[in-house]
Amino acid sequence: MHGLAPQPLPQKPNFTLTDTSGRRYNLRSQTVGKLTYLYFGYTHCPDVCPTTMSDLATAIRSQPPAIRNRIRVVFVTVDPKRDTPTVLRQFLNHFSRTFVGLTGSPHQLQTAEAAAGLPATPIPTGKHTNYGVTHSSFLLPYSPDNQAHVVYTQGFHSTDYTHDIPLLLRY
């Protein structure tokens, strides 16, 4: 595979947040049997978030429909102040209407990051609306067996994801 091989293999975290329709979304139960890409980012990100989502959307679109139906992309905001459900949905629709957007309270989001084995993103506070957010750039693909057999960081591209999709679906 083209991704990085983690040891030990990360397990798909079990957390519940709110989707862009206002419904509760449990990552583990609502992605059973799917290749699930989990990413923590924000819609105002100037670089890695839109690039990663674009590359992932391109890789998924290159797959036959039967494969695409076995994949879920879950984008969790790390900027709940600006990333309202509407803003999050509009952002994700640029890449795919099937991508799931999740939000929650700052505490819920940091708990979800910890469950995924990622460092907690400092949630911006104050009245400012033009700011950056320092966050992890890990894309975690959990195979149907609920393990991440590879992980991706900034620098991987759609060709890497395209290559690995059929391999990740075998687990």
MARTOR-532452 format. One record per residue (C-alpha): residue in three letters; x, z, y. Coordinates in Angstrom, 3 decimals, padded with zeros to 6 digits. Example, Ala and Ser with C-alpha at 12.3 -4.5 7.8 and 13.67 -1.06 7.14 Angstrom:
BEGIN
atom type=ALA&X=012.300&Z=007.800&Y=-004.500;
atom type=SER&X=013.670&Z=007.140&Y=-001.060;
This chain:
BEGIN
atom type=MET&X=000.000&Z=000.000&Y=000.000;
atom type=HIS&X=001.056&Z=-000.517&Y=003.580;
atom type=GLY&X=000.101&Z=002.926&Y=004.903;
atom type=LEU&X=002.175&Z=006.076&Y=004.728;
atom type=ALA&X=001.937&Z=008.041&Y=001.461;
atom type=PRO&X=001.096&Z=011.687&Y=002.210;
atom type=GLN&X=001.986&Z=014.512&Y=-000.175;
atom type=PRO&X=-000.115&Z=016.311&Y=-001.141;
atom type=LEU&X=-003.045&Z=013.918&Y=-000.777;
atom type=PRO&X=-005.421&Z=015.088&Y=001.979;
atom type=GLN&X=-008.971&Z=015.828&Y=000.818;
atom type=LYS&X=-011.969&Z=014.499&Y=002.727;
atom type=PRO&X=-013.008&Z=017.352&Y=005.019;
atom type=ASN&X=-016.459&Z=018.858&Y=004.920;
atom type=PHE&X=-017.881&Z=019.259&Y=008.420;
atom type=THR&X=-021.135&Z=018.553&Y=010.206;
atom type=LEU&X=-021.357&Z=017.180&Y=013.741;
atom type=THR&X=-023.982&Z=015.258&Y=015.738;
atom type=ASP&X=-024.200&Z=011.455&Y=015.574;
atom type=THR&X=-025.045&Z=009.152&Y=018.483;
atom type=SER&X=-028.743&Z=009.303&Y=017.554;
atom type=GLY&X=-028.772&Z=013.094&Y=017.881;
atom type=ARG&X=-028.933&Z=013.698&Y=014.117;
atom type=ARG&X=-026.718&Z=016.048&Y=012.143;
atom type=TYR&X=-024.080&Z=014.155&Y=010.172;
atom type=ASN&X=-022.174&Z=015.772&Y=007.326;
atom type=LEU&X=-019.023&Z=013.754&Y=006.713;
atom type=ARG&X=-018.652&Z=014.537&Y=003.036;
atom type=SER&X=-022.272&Z=014.203&Y=001.913;
atom type=GLN&X=-023.110&Z=011.129&Y=004.003;
atom type=THR&X=-020.082&Z=009.146&Y=002.851;
atom type=VAL&X=-020.242&Z=009.832&Y=-000.897;
atom type=GLY&X=-018.705&Z=006.983&Y=-002.882;
atom type=LYS&X=-017.507&Z=005.153&Y=000.239;
atom type=LEU&X=-014.081&Z=004.266&Y=001.555;
atom type=THR&X=-014.319&Z=006.385&Y=004.704;
atom type=TYR&X=-012.030&Z=005.890&Y=007.690;
atom type=LEU&X=-011.894&Z=009.007&Y=009.878;
atom type=TYR&X=-010.465&Z=008.836&Y=013.383;
atom type=PHE&X=-010.404&Z=011.371&Y=016.223;
atom type=GLY&X=-010.229&Z=009.691&Y=019.627;
atom type=TYR&X=-012.016&Z=009.111&Y=022.906;
atom type=THR&X=-013.730&Z=006.230&Y=024.670;
atom type=HIS&X=-011.626&Z=006.337&Y=027.858;
atom type=CYS&X=-008.390&Z=006.006&Y=025.888;
atom type=PRO&X=-006.302&Z=003.243&Y=027.460;
atom type=ASP&X=-004.483&Z=002.098&Y=024.339;
atom type=VAL&X=-004.415&Z=003.435&Y=020.778;
atom type=CYS&X=-008.141&Z=004.194&Y=020.279;
atom type=PRO&X=-009.532&Z=000.769&Y=021.189;
atom type=THR&X=-006.631&Z=-000.981&Y=019.448;
atom type=THR&X=-007.153&Z=000.986&Y=016.238;
atom type=MET&X=-010.928&Z=000.405&Y=016.255;
atom type=SER&X=-010.451&Z=-003.307&Y=016.967;
atom type=ASP&X=-007.877&Z=-003.736&Y=014.201;
atom type=LEU&X=-010.044&Z=-001.829&Y=011.747;
atom type=ALA&X=-013.143&Z=-003.871&Y=012.653;
atom type=THR&X=-011.169&Z=-007.094&Y=012.147;
atom type=ALA&X=-009.964&Z=-005.944&Y=008.730;
atom type=ILE&X=-013.462&Z=-004.956&Y=007.622;
atom type=ARG&X=-015.018&Z=-008.221&Y=008.868;
atom type=SER&X=-012.477&Z=-010.117&Y=006.725;
atom type=GLN&X=-013.938&Z=-008.549&Y=003.570;
atom type=PRO&X=-016.853&Z=-009.980&Y=001.598;
atom type=PRO&X=-020.254&Z=-008.320&Y=002.269;
atom type=ALA&X=-020.185&Z=-006.392&Y=-001.025;
atom type=ILE&X=-016.911&Z=-004.733&Y=000.055;
atom type=ARG&X=-018.036&Z=-004.125&Y=003.658;
atom type=ASN&X=-021.063&Z=-002.210&Y=002.330;
atom type=ARG&X=-018.703&Z=000.228&Y=000.592;
atom type=ILE&X=-016.875&Z=001.188&Y=003.820;
atom type=ARG&X=-017.727&Z=003.683&Y=006.569;
atom type=VAL&X=-015.857&Z=004.205&Y=009.810;
atom type=VAL&X=-016.380&Z=007.584&Y=011.475;
atom type=PHE&X=-015.063&Z=008.069&Y=015.015;
atom type=VAL&X=-015.084&Z=011.674&Y=016.262;
atom type=THR&X=-014.705&Z=012.163&Y=019.991;
atom type=VAL&X=-012.114&Z=014.586&Y=021.333;
atom type=ASP&X=-013.595&Z=014.261&Y=024.839;
atom type=PRO&X=-017.174&Z=015.553&Y=024.620;
atom type=LYS&X=-017.361&Z=015.957&Y=028.403;
atom type=ARG&X=-017.335&Z=012.179&Y=029.026;
atom type=ASP&X=-018.237&Z=010.875&Y=025.575;
atom type=THR&X=-021.964&Z=011.419&Y=025.596;
atom type=PRO&X=-023.804&Z=009.973&Y=022.607;
atom type=THR&X=-024.777&Z=006.932&Y=024.713;
atom type=VAL&X=-021.217&Z=006.317&Y=025.933;
atom type=LEU&X=-019.863&Z=006.775&Y=022.409;
atom type=ARG&X=-022.412&Z=004.345&Y=020.937;
atom type=GLN&X=-021.685&Z=001.694&Y=023.594;
atom type=PHE&X=-017.944&Z=001.994&Y=022.952;
atom type=LEU&X=-018.287&Z=001.685&Y=019.174;
atom type=ASN&X=-020.703&Z=-001.246&Y=019.448;
atom type=HIS&X=-017.848&Z=-003.277&Y=020.947;
atom type=PHE&X=-016.222&Z=-003.109&Y=017.515;
atom type=SER&X=-019.096&Z=-002.738&Y=015.054;
atom type=ARG&X=-022.647&Z=-001.447&Y=015.197;
atom type=THR&X=-022.021&Z=000.139&Y=011.795;
atom type=PHE&X=-019.305&Z=002.487&Y=013.066;
atom type=VAL&X=-020.518&Z=006.096&Y=013.192;
atom type=GLY&X=-019.820&Z=008.131&Y=016.327;
atom type=LEU&X=-019.805&Z=011.924&Y=016.198;
atom type=THR&X=-019.685&Z=014.631&Y=018.830;
atom type=GLY&X=-020.179&Z=018.362&Y=019.125;
atom type=SER&X=-019.112&Z=021.382&Y=021.097;
atom type=PRO&X=-015.403&Z=021.790&Y=021.828;
atom type=HIS&X=-015.211&Z=024.488&Y=019.148;
atom type=GLN&X=-016.991&Z=022.282&Y=016.559;
atom type=LEU&X=-014.671&Z=019.352&Y=017.305;
atom type=GLN&X=-011.535&Z=021.456&Y=017.002;
atom type=THR&X=-012.858&Z=022.942&Y=013.752;
atom type=ALA&X=-013.415&Z=019.407&Y=012.421;
atom type=GLU&X=-009.859&Z=018.412&Y=013.366;
atom type=ALA&X=-008.491&Z=021.482&Y=011.602;
atom type=ALA&X=-010.579&Z=020.643&Y=008.506;
atom type=ALA&X=-008.926&Z=017.195&Y=008.516;
atom type=GLY&X=-005.482&Z=018.809&Y=008.759;
atom type=LEU&X=-004.873&Z=017.635&Y=012.317;
atom type=PRO&X=-003.771&Z=019.703&Y=015.302;
atom type=ALA&X=-006.564&Z=020.712&Y=017.650;
atom type=THR&X=-006.857&Z=018.514&Y=020.708;
atom type=PRO&X=-006.955&Z=020.491&Y=023.958;
atom type=ILE&X=-010.420&Z=019.820&Y=025.387;
atom type=PRO&X=-010.216&Z=019.022&Y=029.124;
atom type=THR&X=-012.055&Z=021.342&Y=031.467;
atom type=GLY&X=-012.710&Z=021.300&Y=035.177;
atom type=LYS&X=-014.452&Z=018.898&Y=037.532;
atom type=HIS&X=-012.056&Z=015.968&Y=037.238;
atom type=THR&X=-013.404&Z=012.818&Y=035.577;
atom type=ASN&X=-010.262&Z=010.683&Y=035.544;
atom type=TYR&X=-007.886&Z=012.193&Y=033.001;
atom type=GLY&X=-006.115&Z=011.386&Y=029.765;
atom type=VAL&X=-006.429&Z=013.277&Y=026.513;
atom type=THR&X=-003.472&Z=013.897&Y=024.242;
atom type=HIS&X=-004.673&Z=013.483&Y=020.663;
atom type=SER&X=-003.558&Z=012.565&Y=017.166;
atom type=SER&X=-003.348&Z=008.854&Y=016.365;
atom type=PHE&X=-003.861&Z=009.315&Y=012.620;
atom type=LEU&X=-006.375&Z=007.074&Y=010.881;
atom type=LEU&X=-007.358&Z=008.800&Y=007.653;
atom type=PRO&X=-008.870&Z=006.538&Y=004.951;
atom type=TYR&X=-010.568&Z=008.597&Y=002.243;
atom type=SER&X=-011.110&Z=006.622&Y=-000.943;
atom type=PRO&X=-014.309&Z=007.078&Y=-002.987;
atom type=ASP&X=-012.499&Z=009.896&Y=-004.845;
atom type=ASN&X=-012.433&Z=011.844&Y=-001.507;
atom type=GLN&X=-008.650&Z=011.683&Y=-001.142;
atom type=ALA&X=-006.504&Z=009.942&Y=001.475;
atom type=HIS&X=-003.986&Z=008.041&Y=-000.655;
atom type=VAL&X=-002.415&Z=006.681&Y=002.545;
atom type=VAL&X=-002.574&Z=007.509&Y=006.227;
atom type=TYR&X=-001.964&Z=005.276&Y=009.210;
atom type=THR&X=-000.435&Z=006.060&Y=012.568;
atom type=GLN&X=-000.022&Z=004.004&Y=015.696;
atom type=GLY&X=001.787&Z=000.769&Y=014.856;
atom type=PHE&X=-000.248&Z=-000.328&Y=011.839;
atom type=HIS&X=-002.448&Z=-003.394&Y=012.319;
atom type=SER&X=-005.423&Z=-005.243&Y=010.886;
atom type=THR&X=-003.243&Z=-007.044&Y=008.324;
atom type=ASP&X=-002.140&Z=-003.672&Y=006.932;
atom type=TYR&X=-005.723&Z=-002.410&Y=006.710;
atom type=THR&X=-006.906&Z=-005.708&Y=005.197;
atom type=HIS&X=-004.232&Z=-005.517&Y=002.519;
atom type=ASP&X=-005.031&Z=-001.896&Y=001.618;
atom type=ILE&X=-008.857&Z=-001.987&Y=001.564;
atom type=PRO&X=-009.248&Z=-003.363&Y=-001.986;
atom type=LEU&X=-006.528&Z=-001.008&Y=-003.243;
atom type=LEU&X=-008.143&Z=002.045&Y=-001.652;
atom type=LEU&X=-011.534&Z=001.154&Y=-003.130;
atom type=ARG&X=-010.077&Z=001.408&Y=-006.653;
atom type=TYR&X=-009.742&Z=005.192&Y=-006.464;
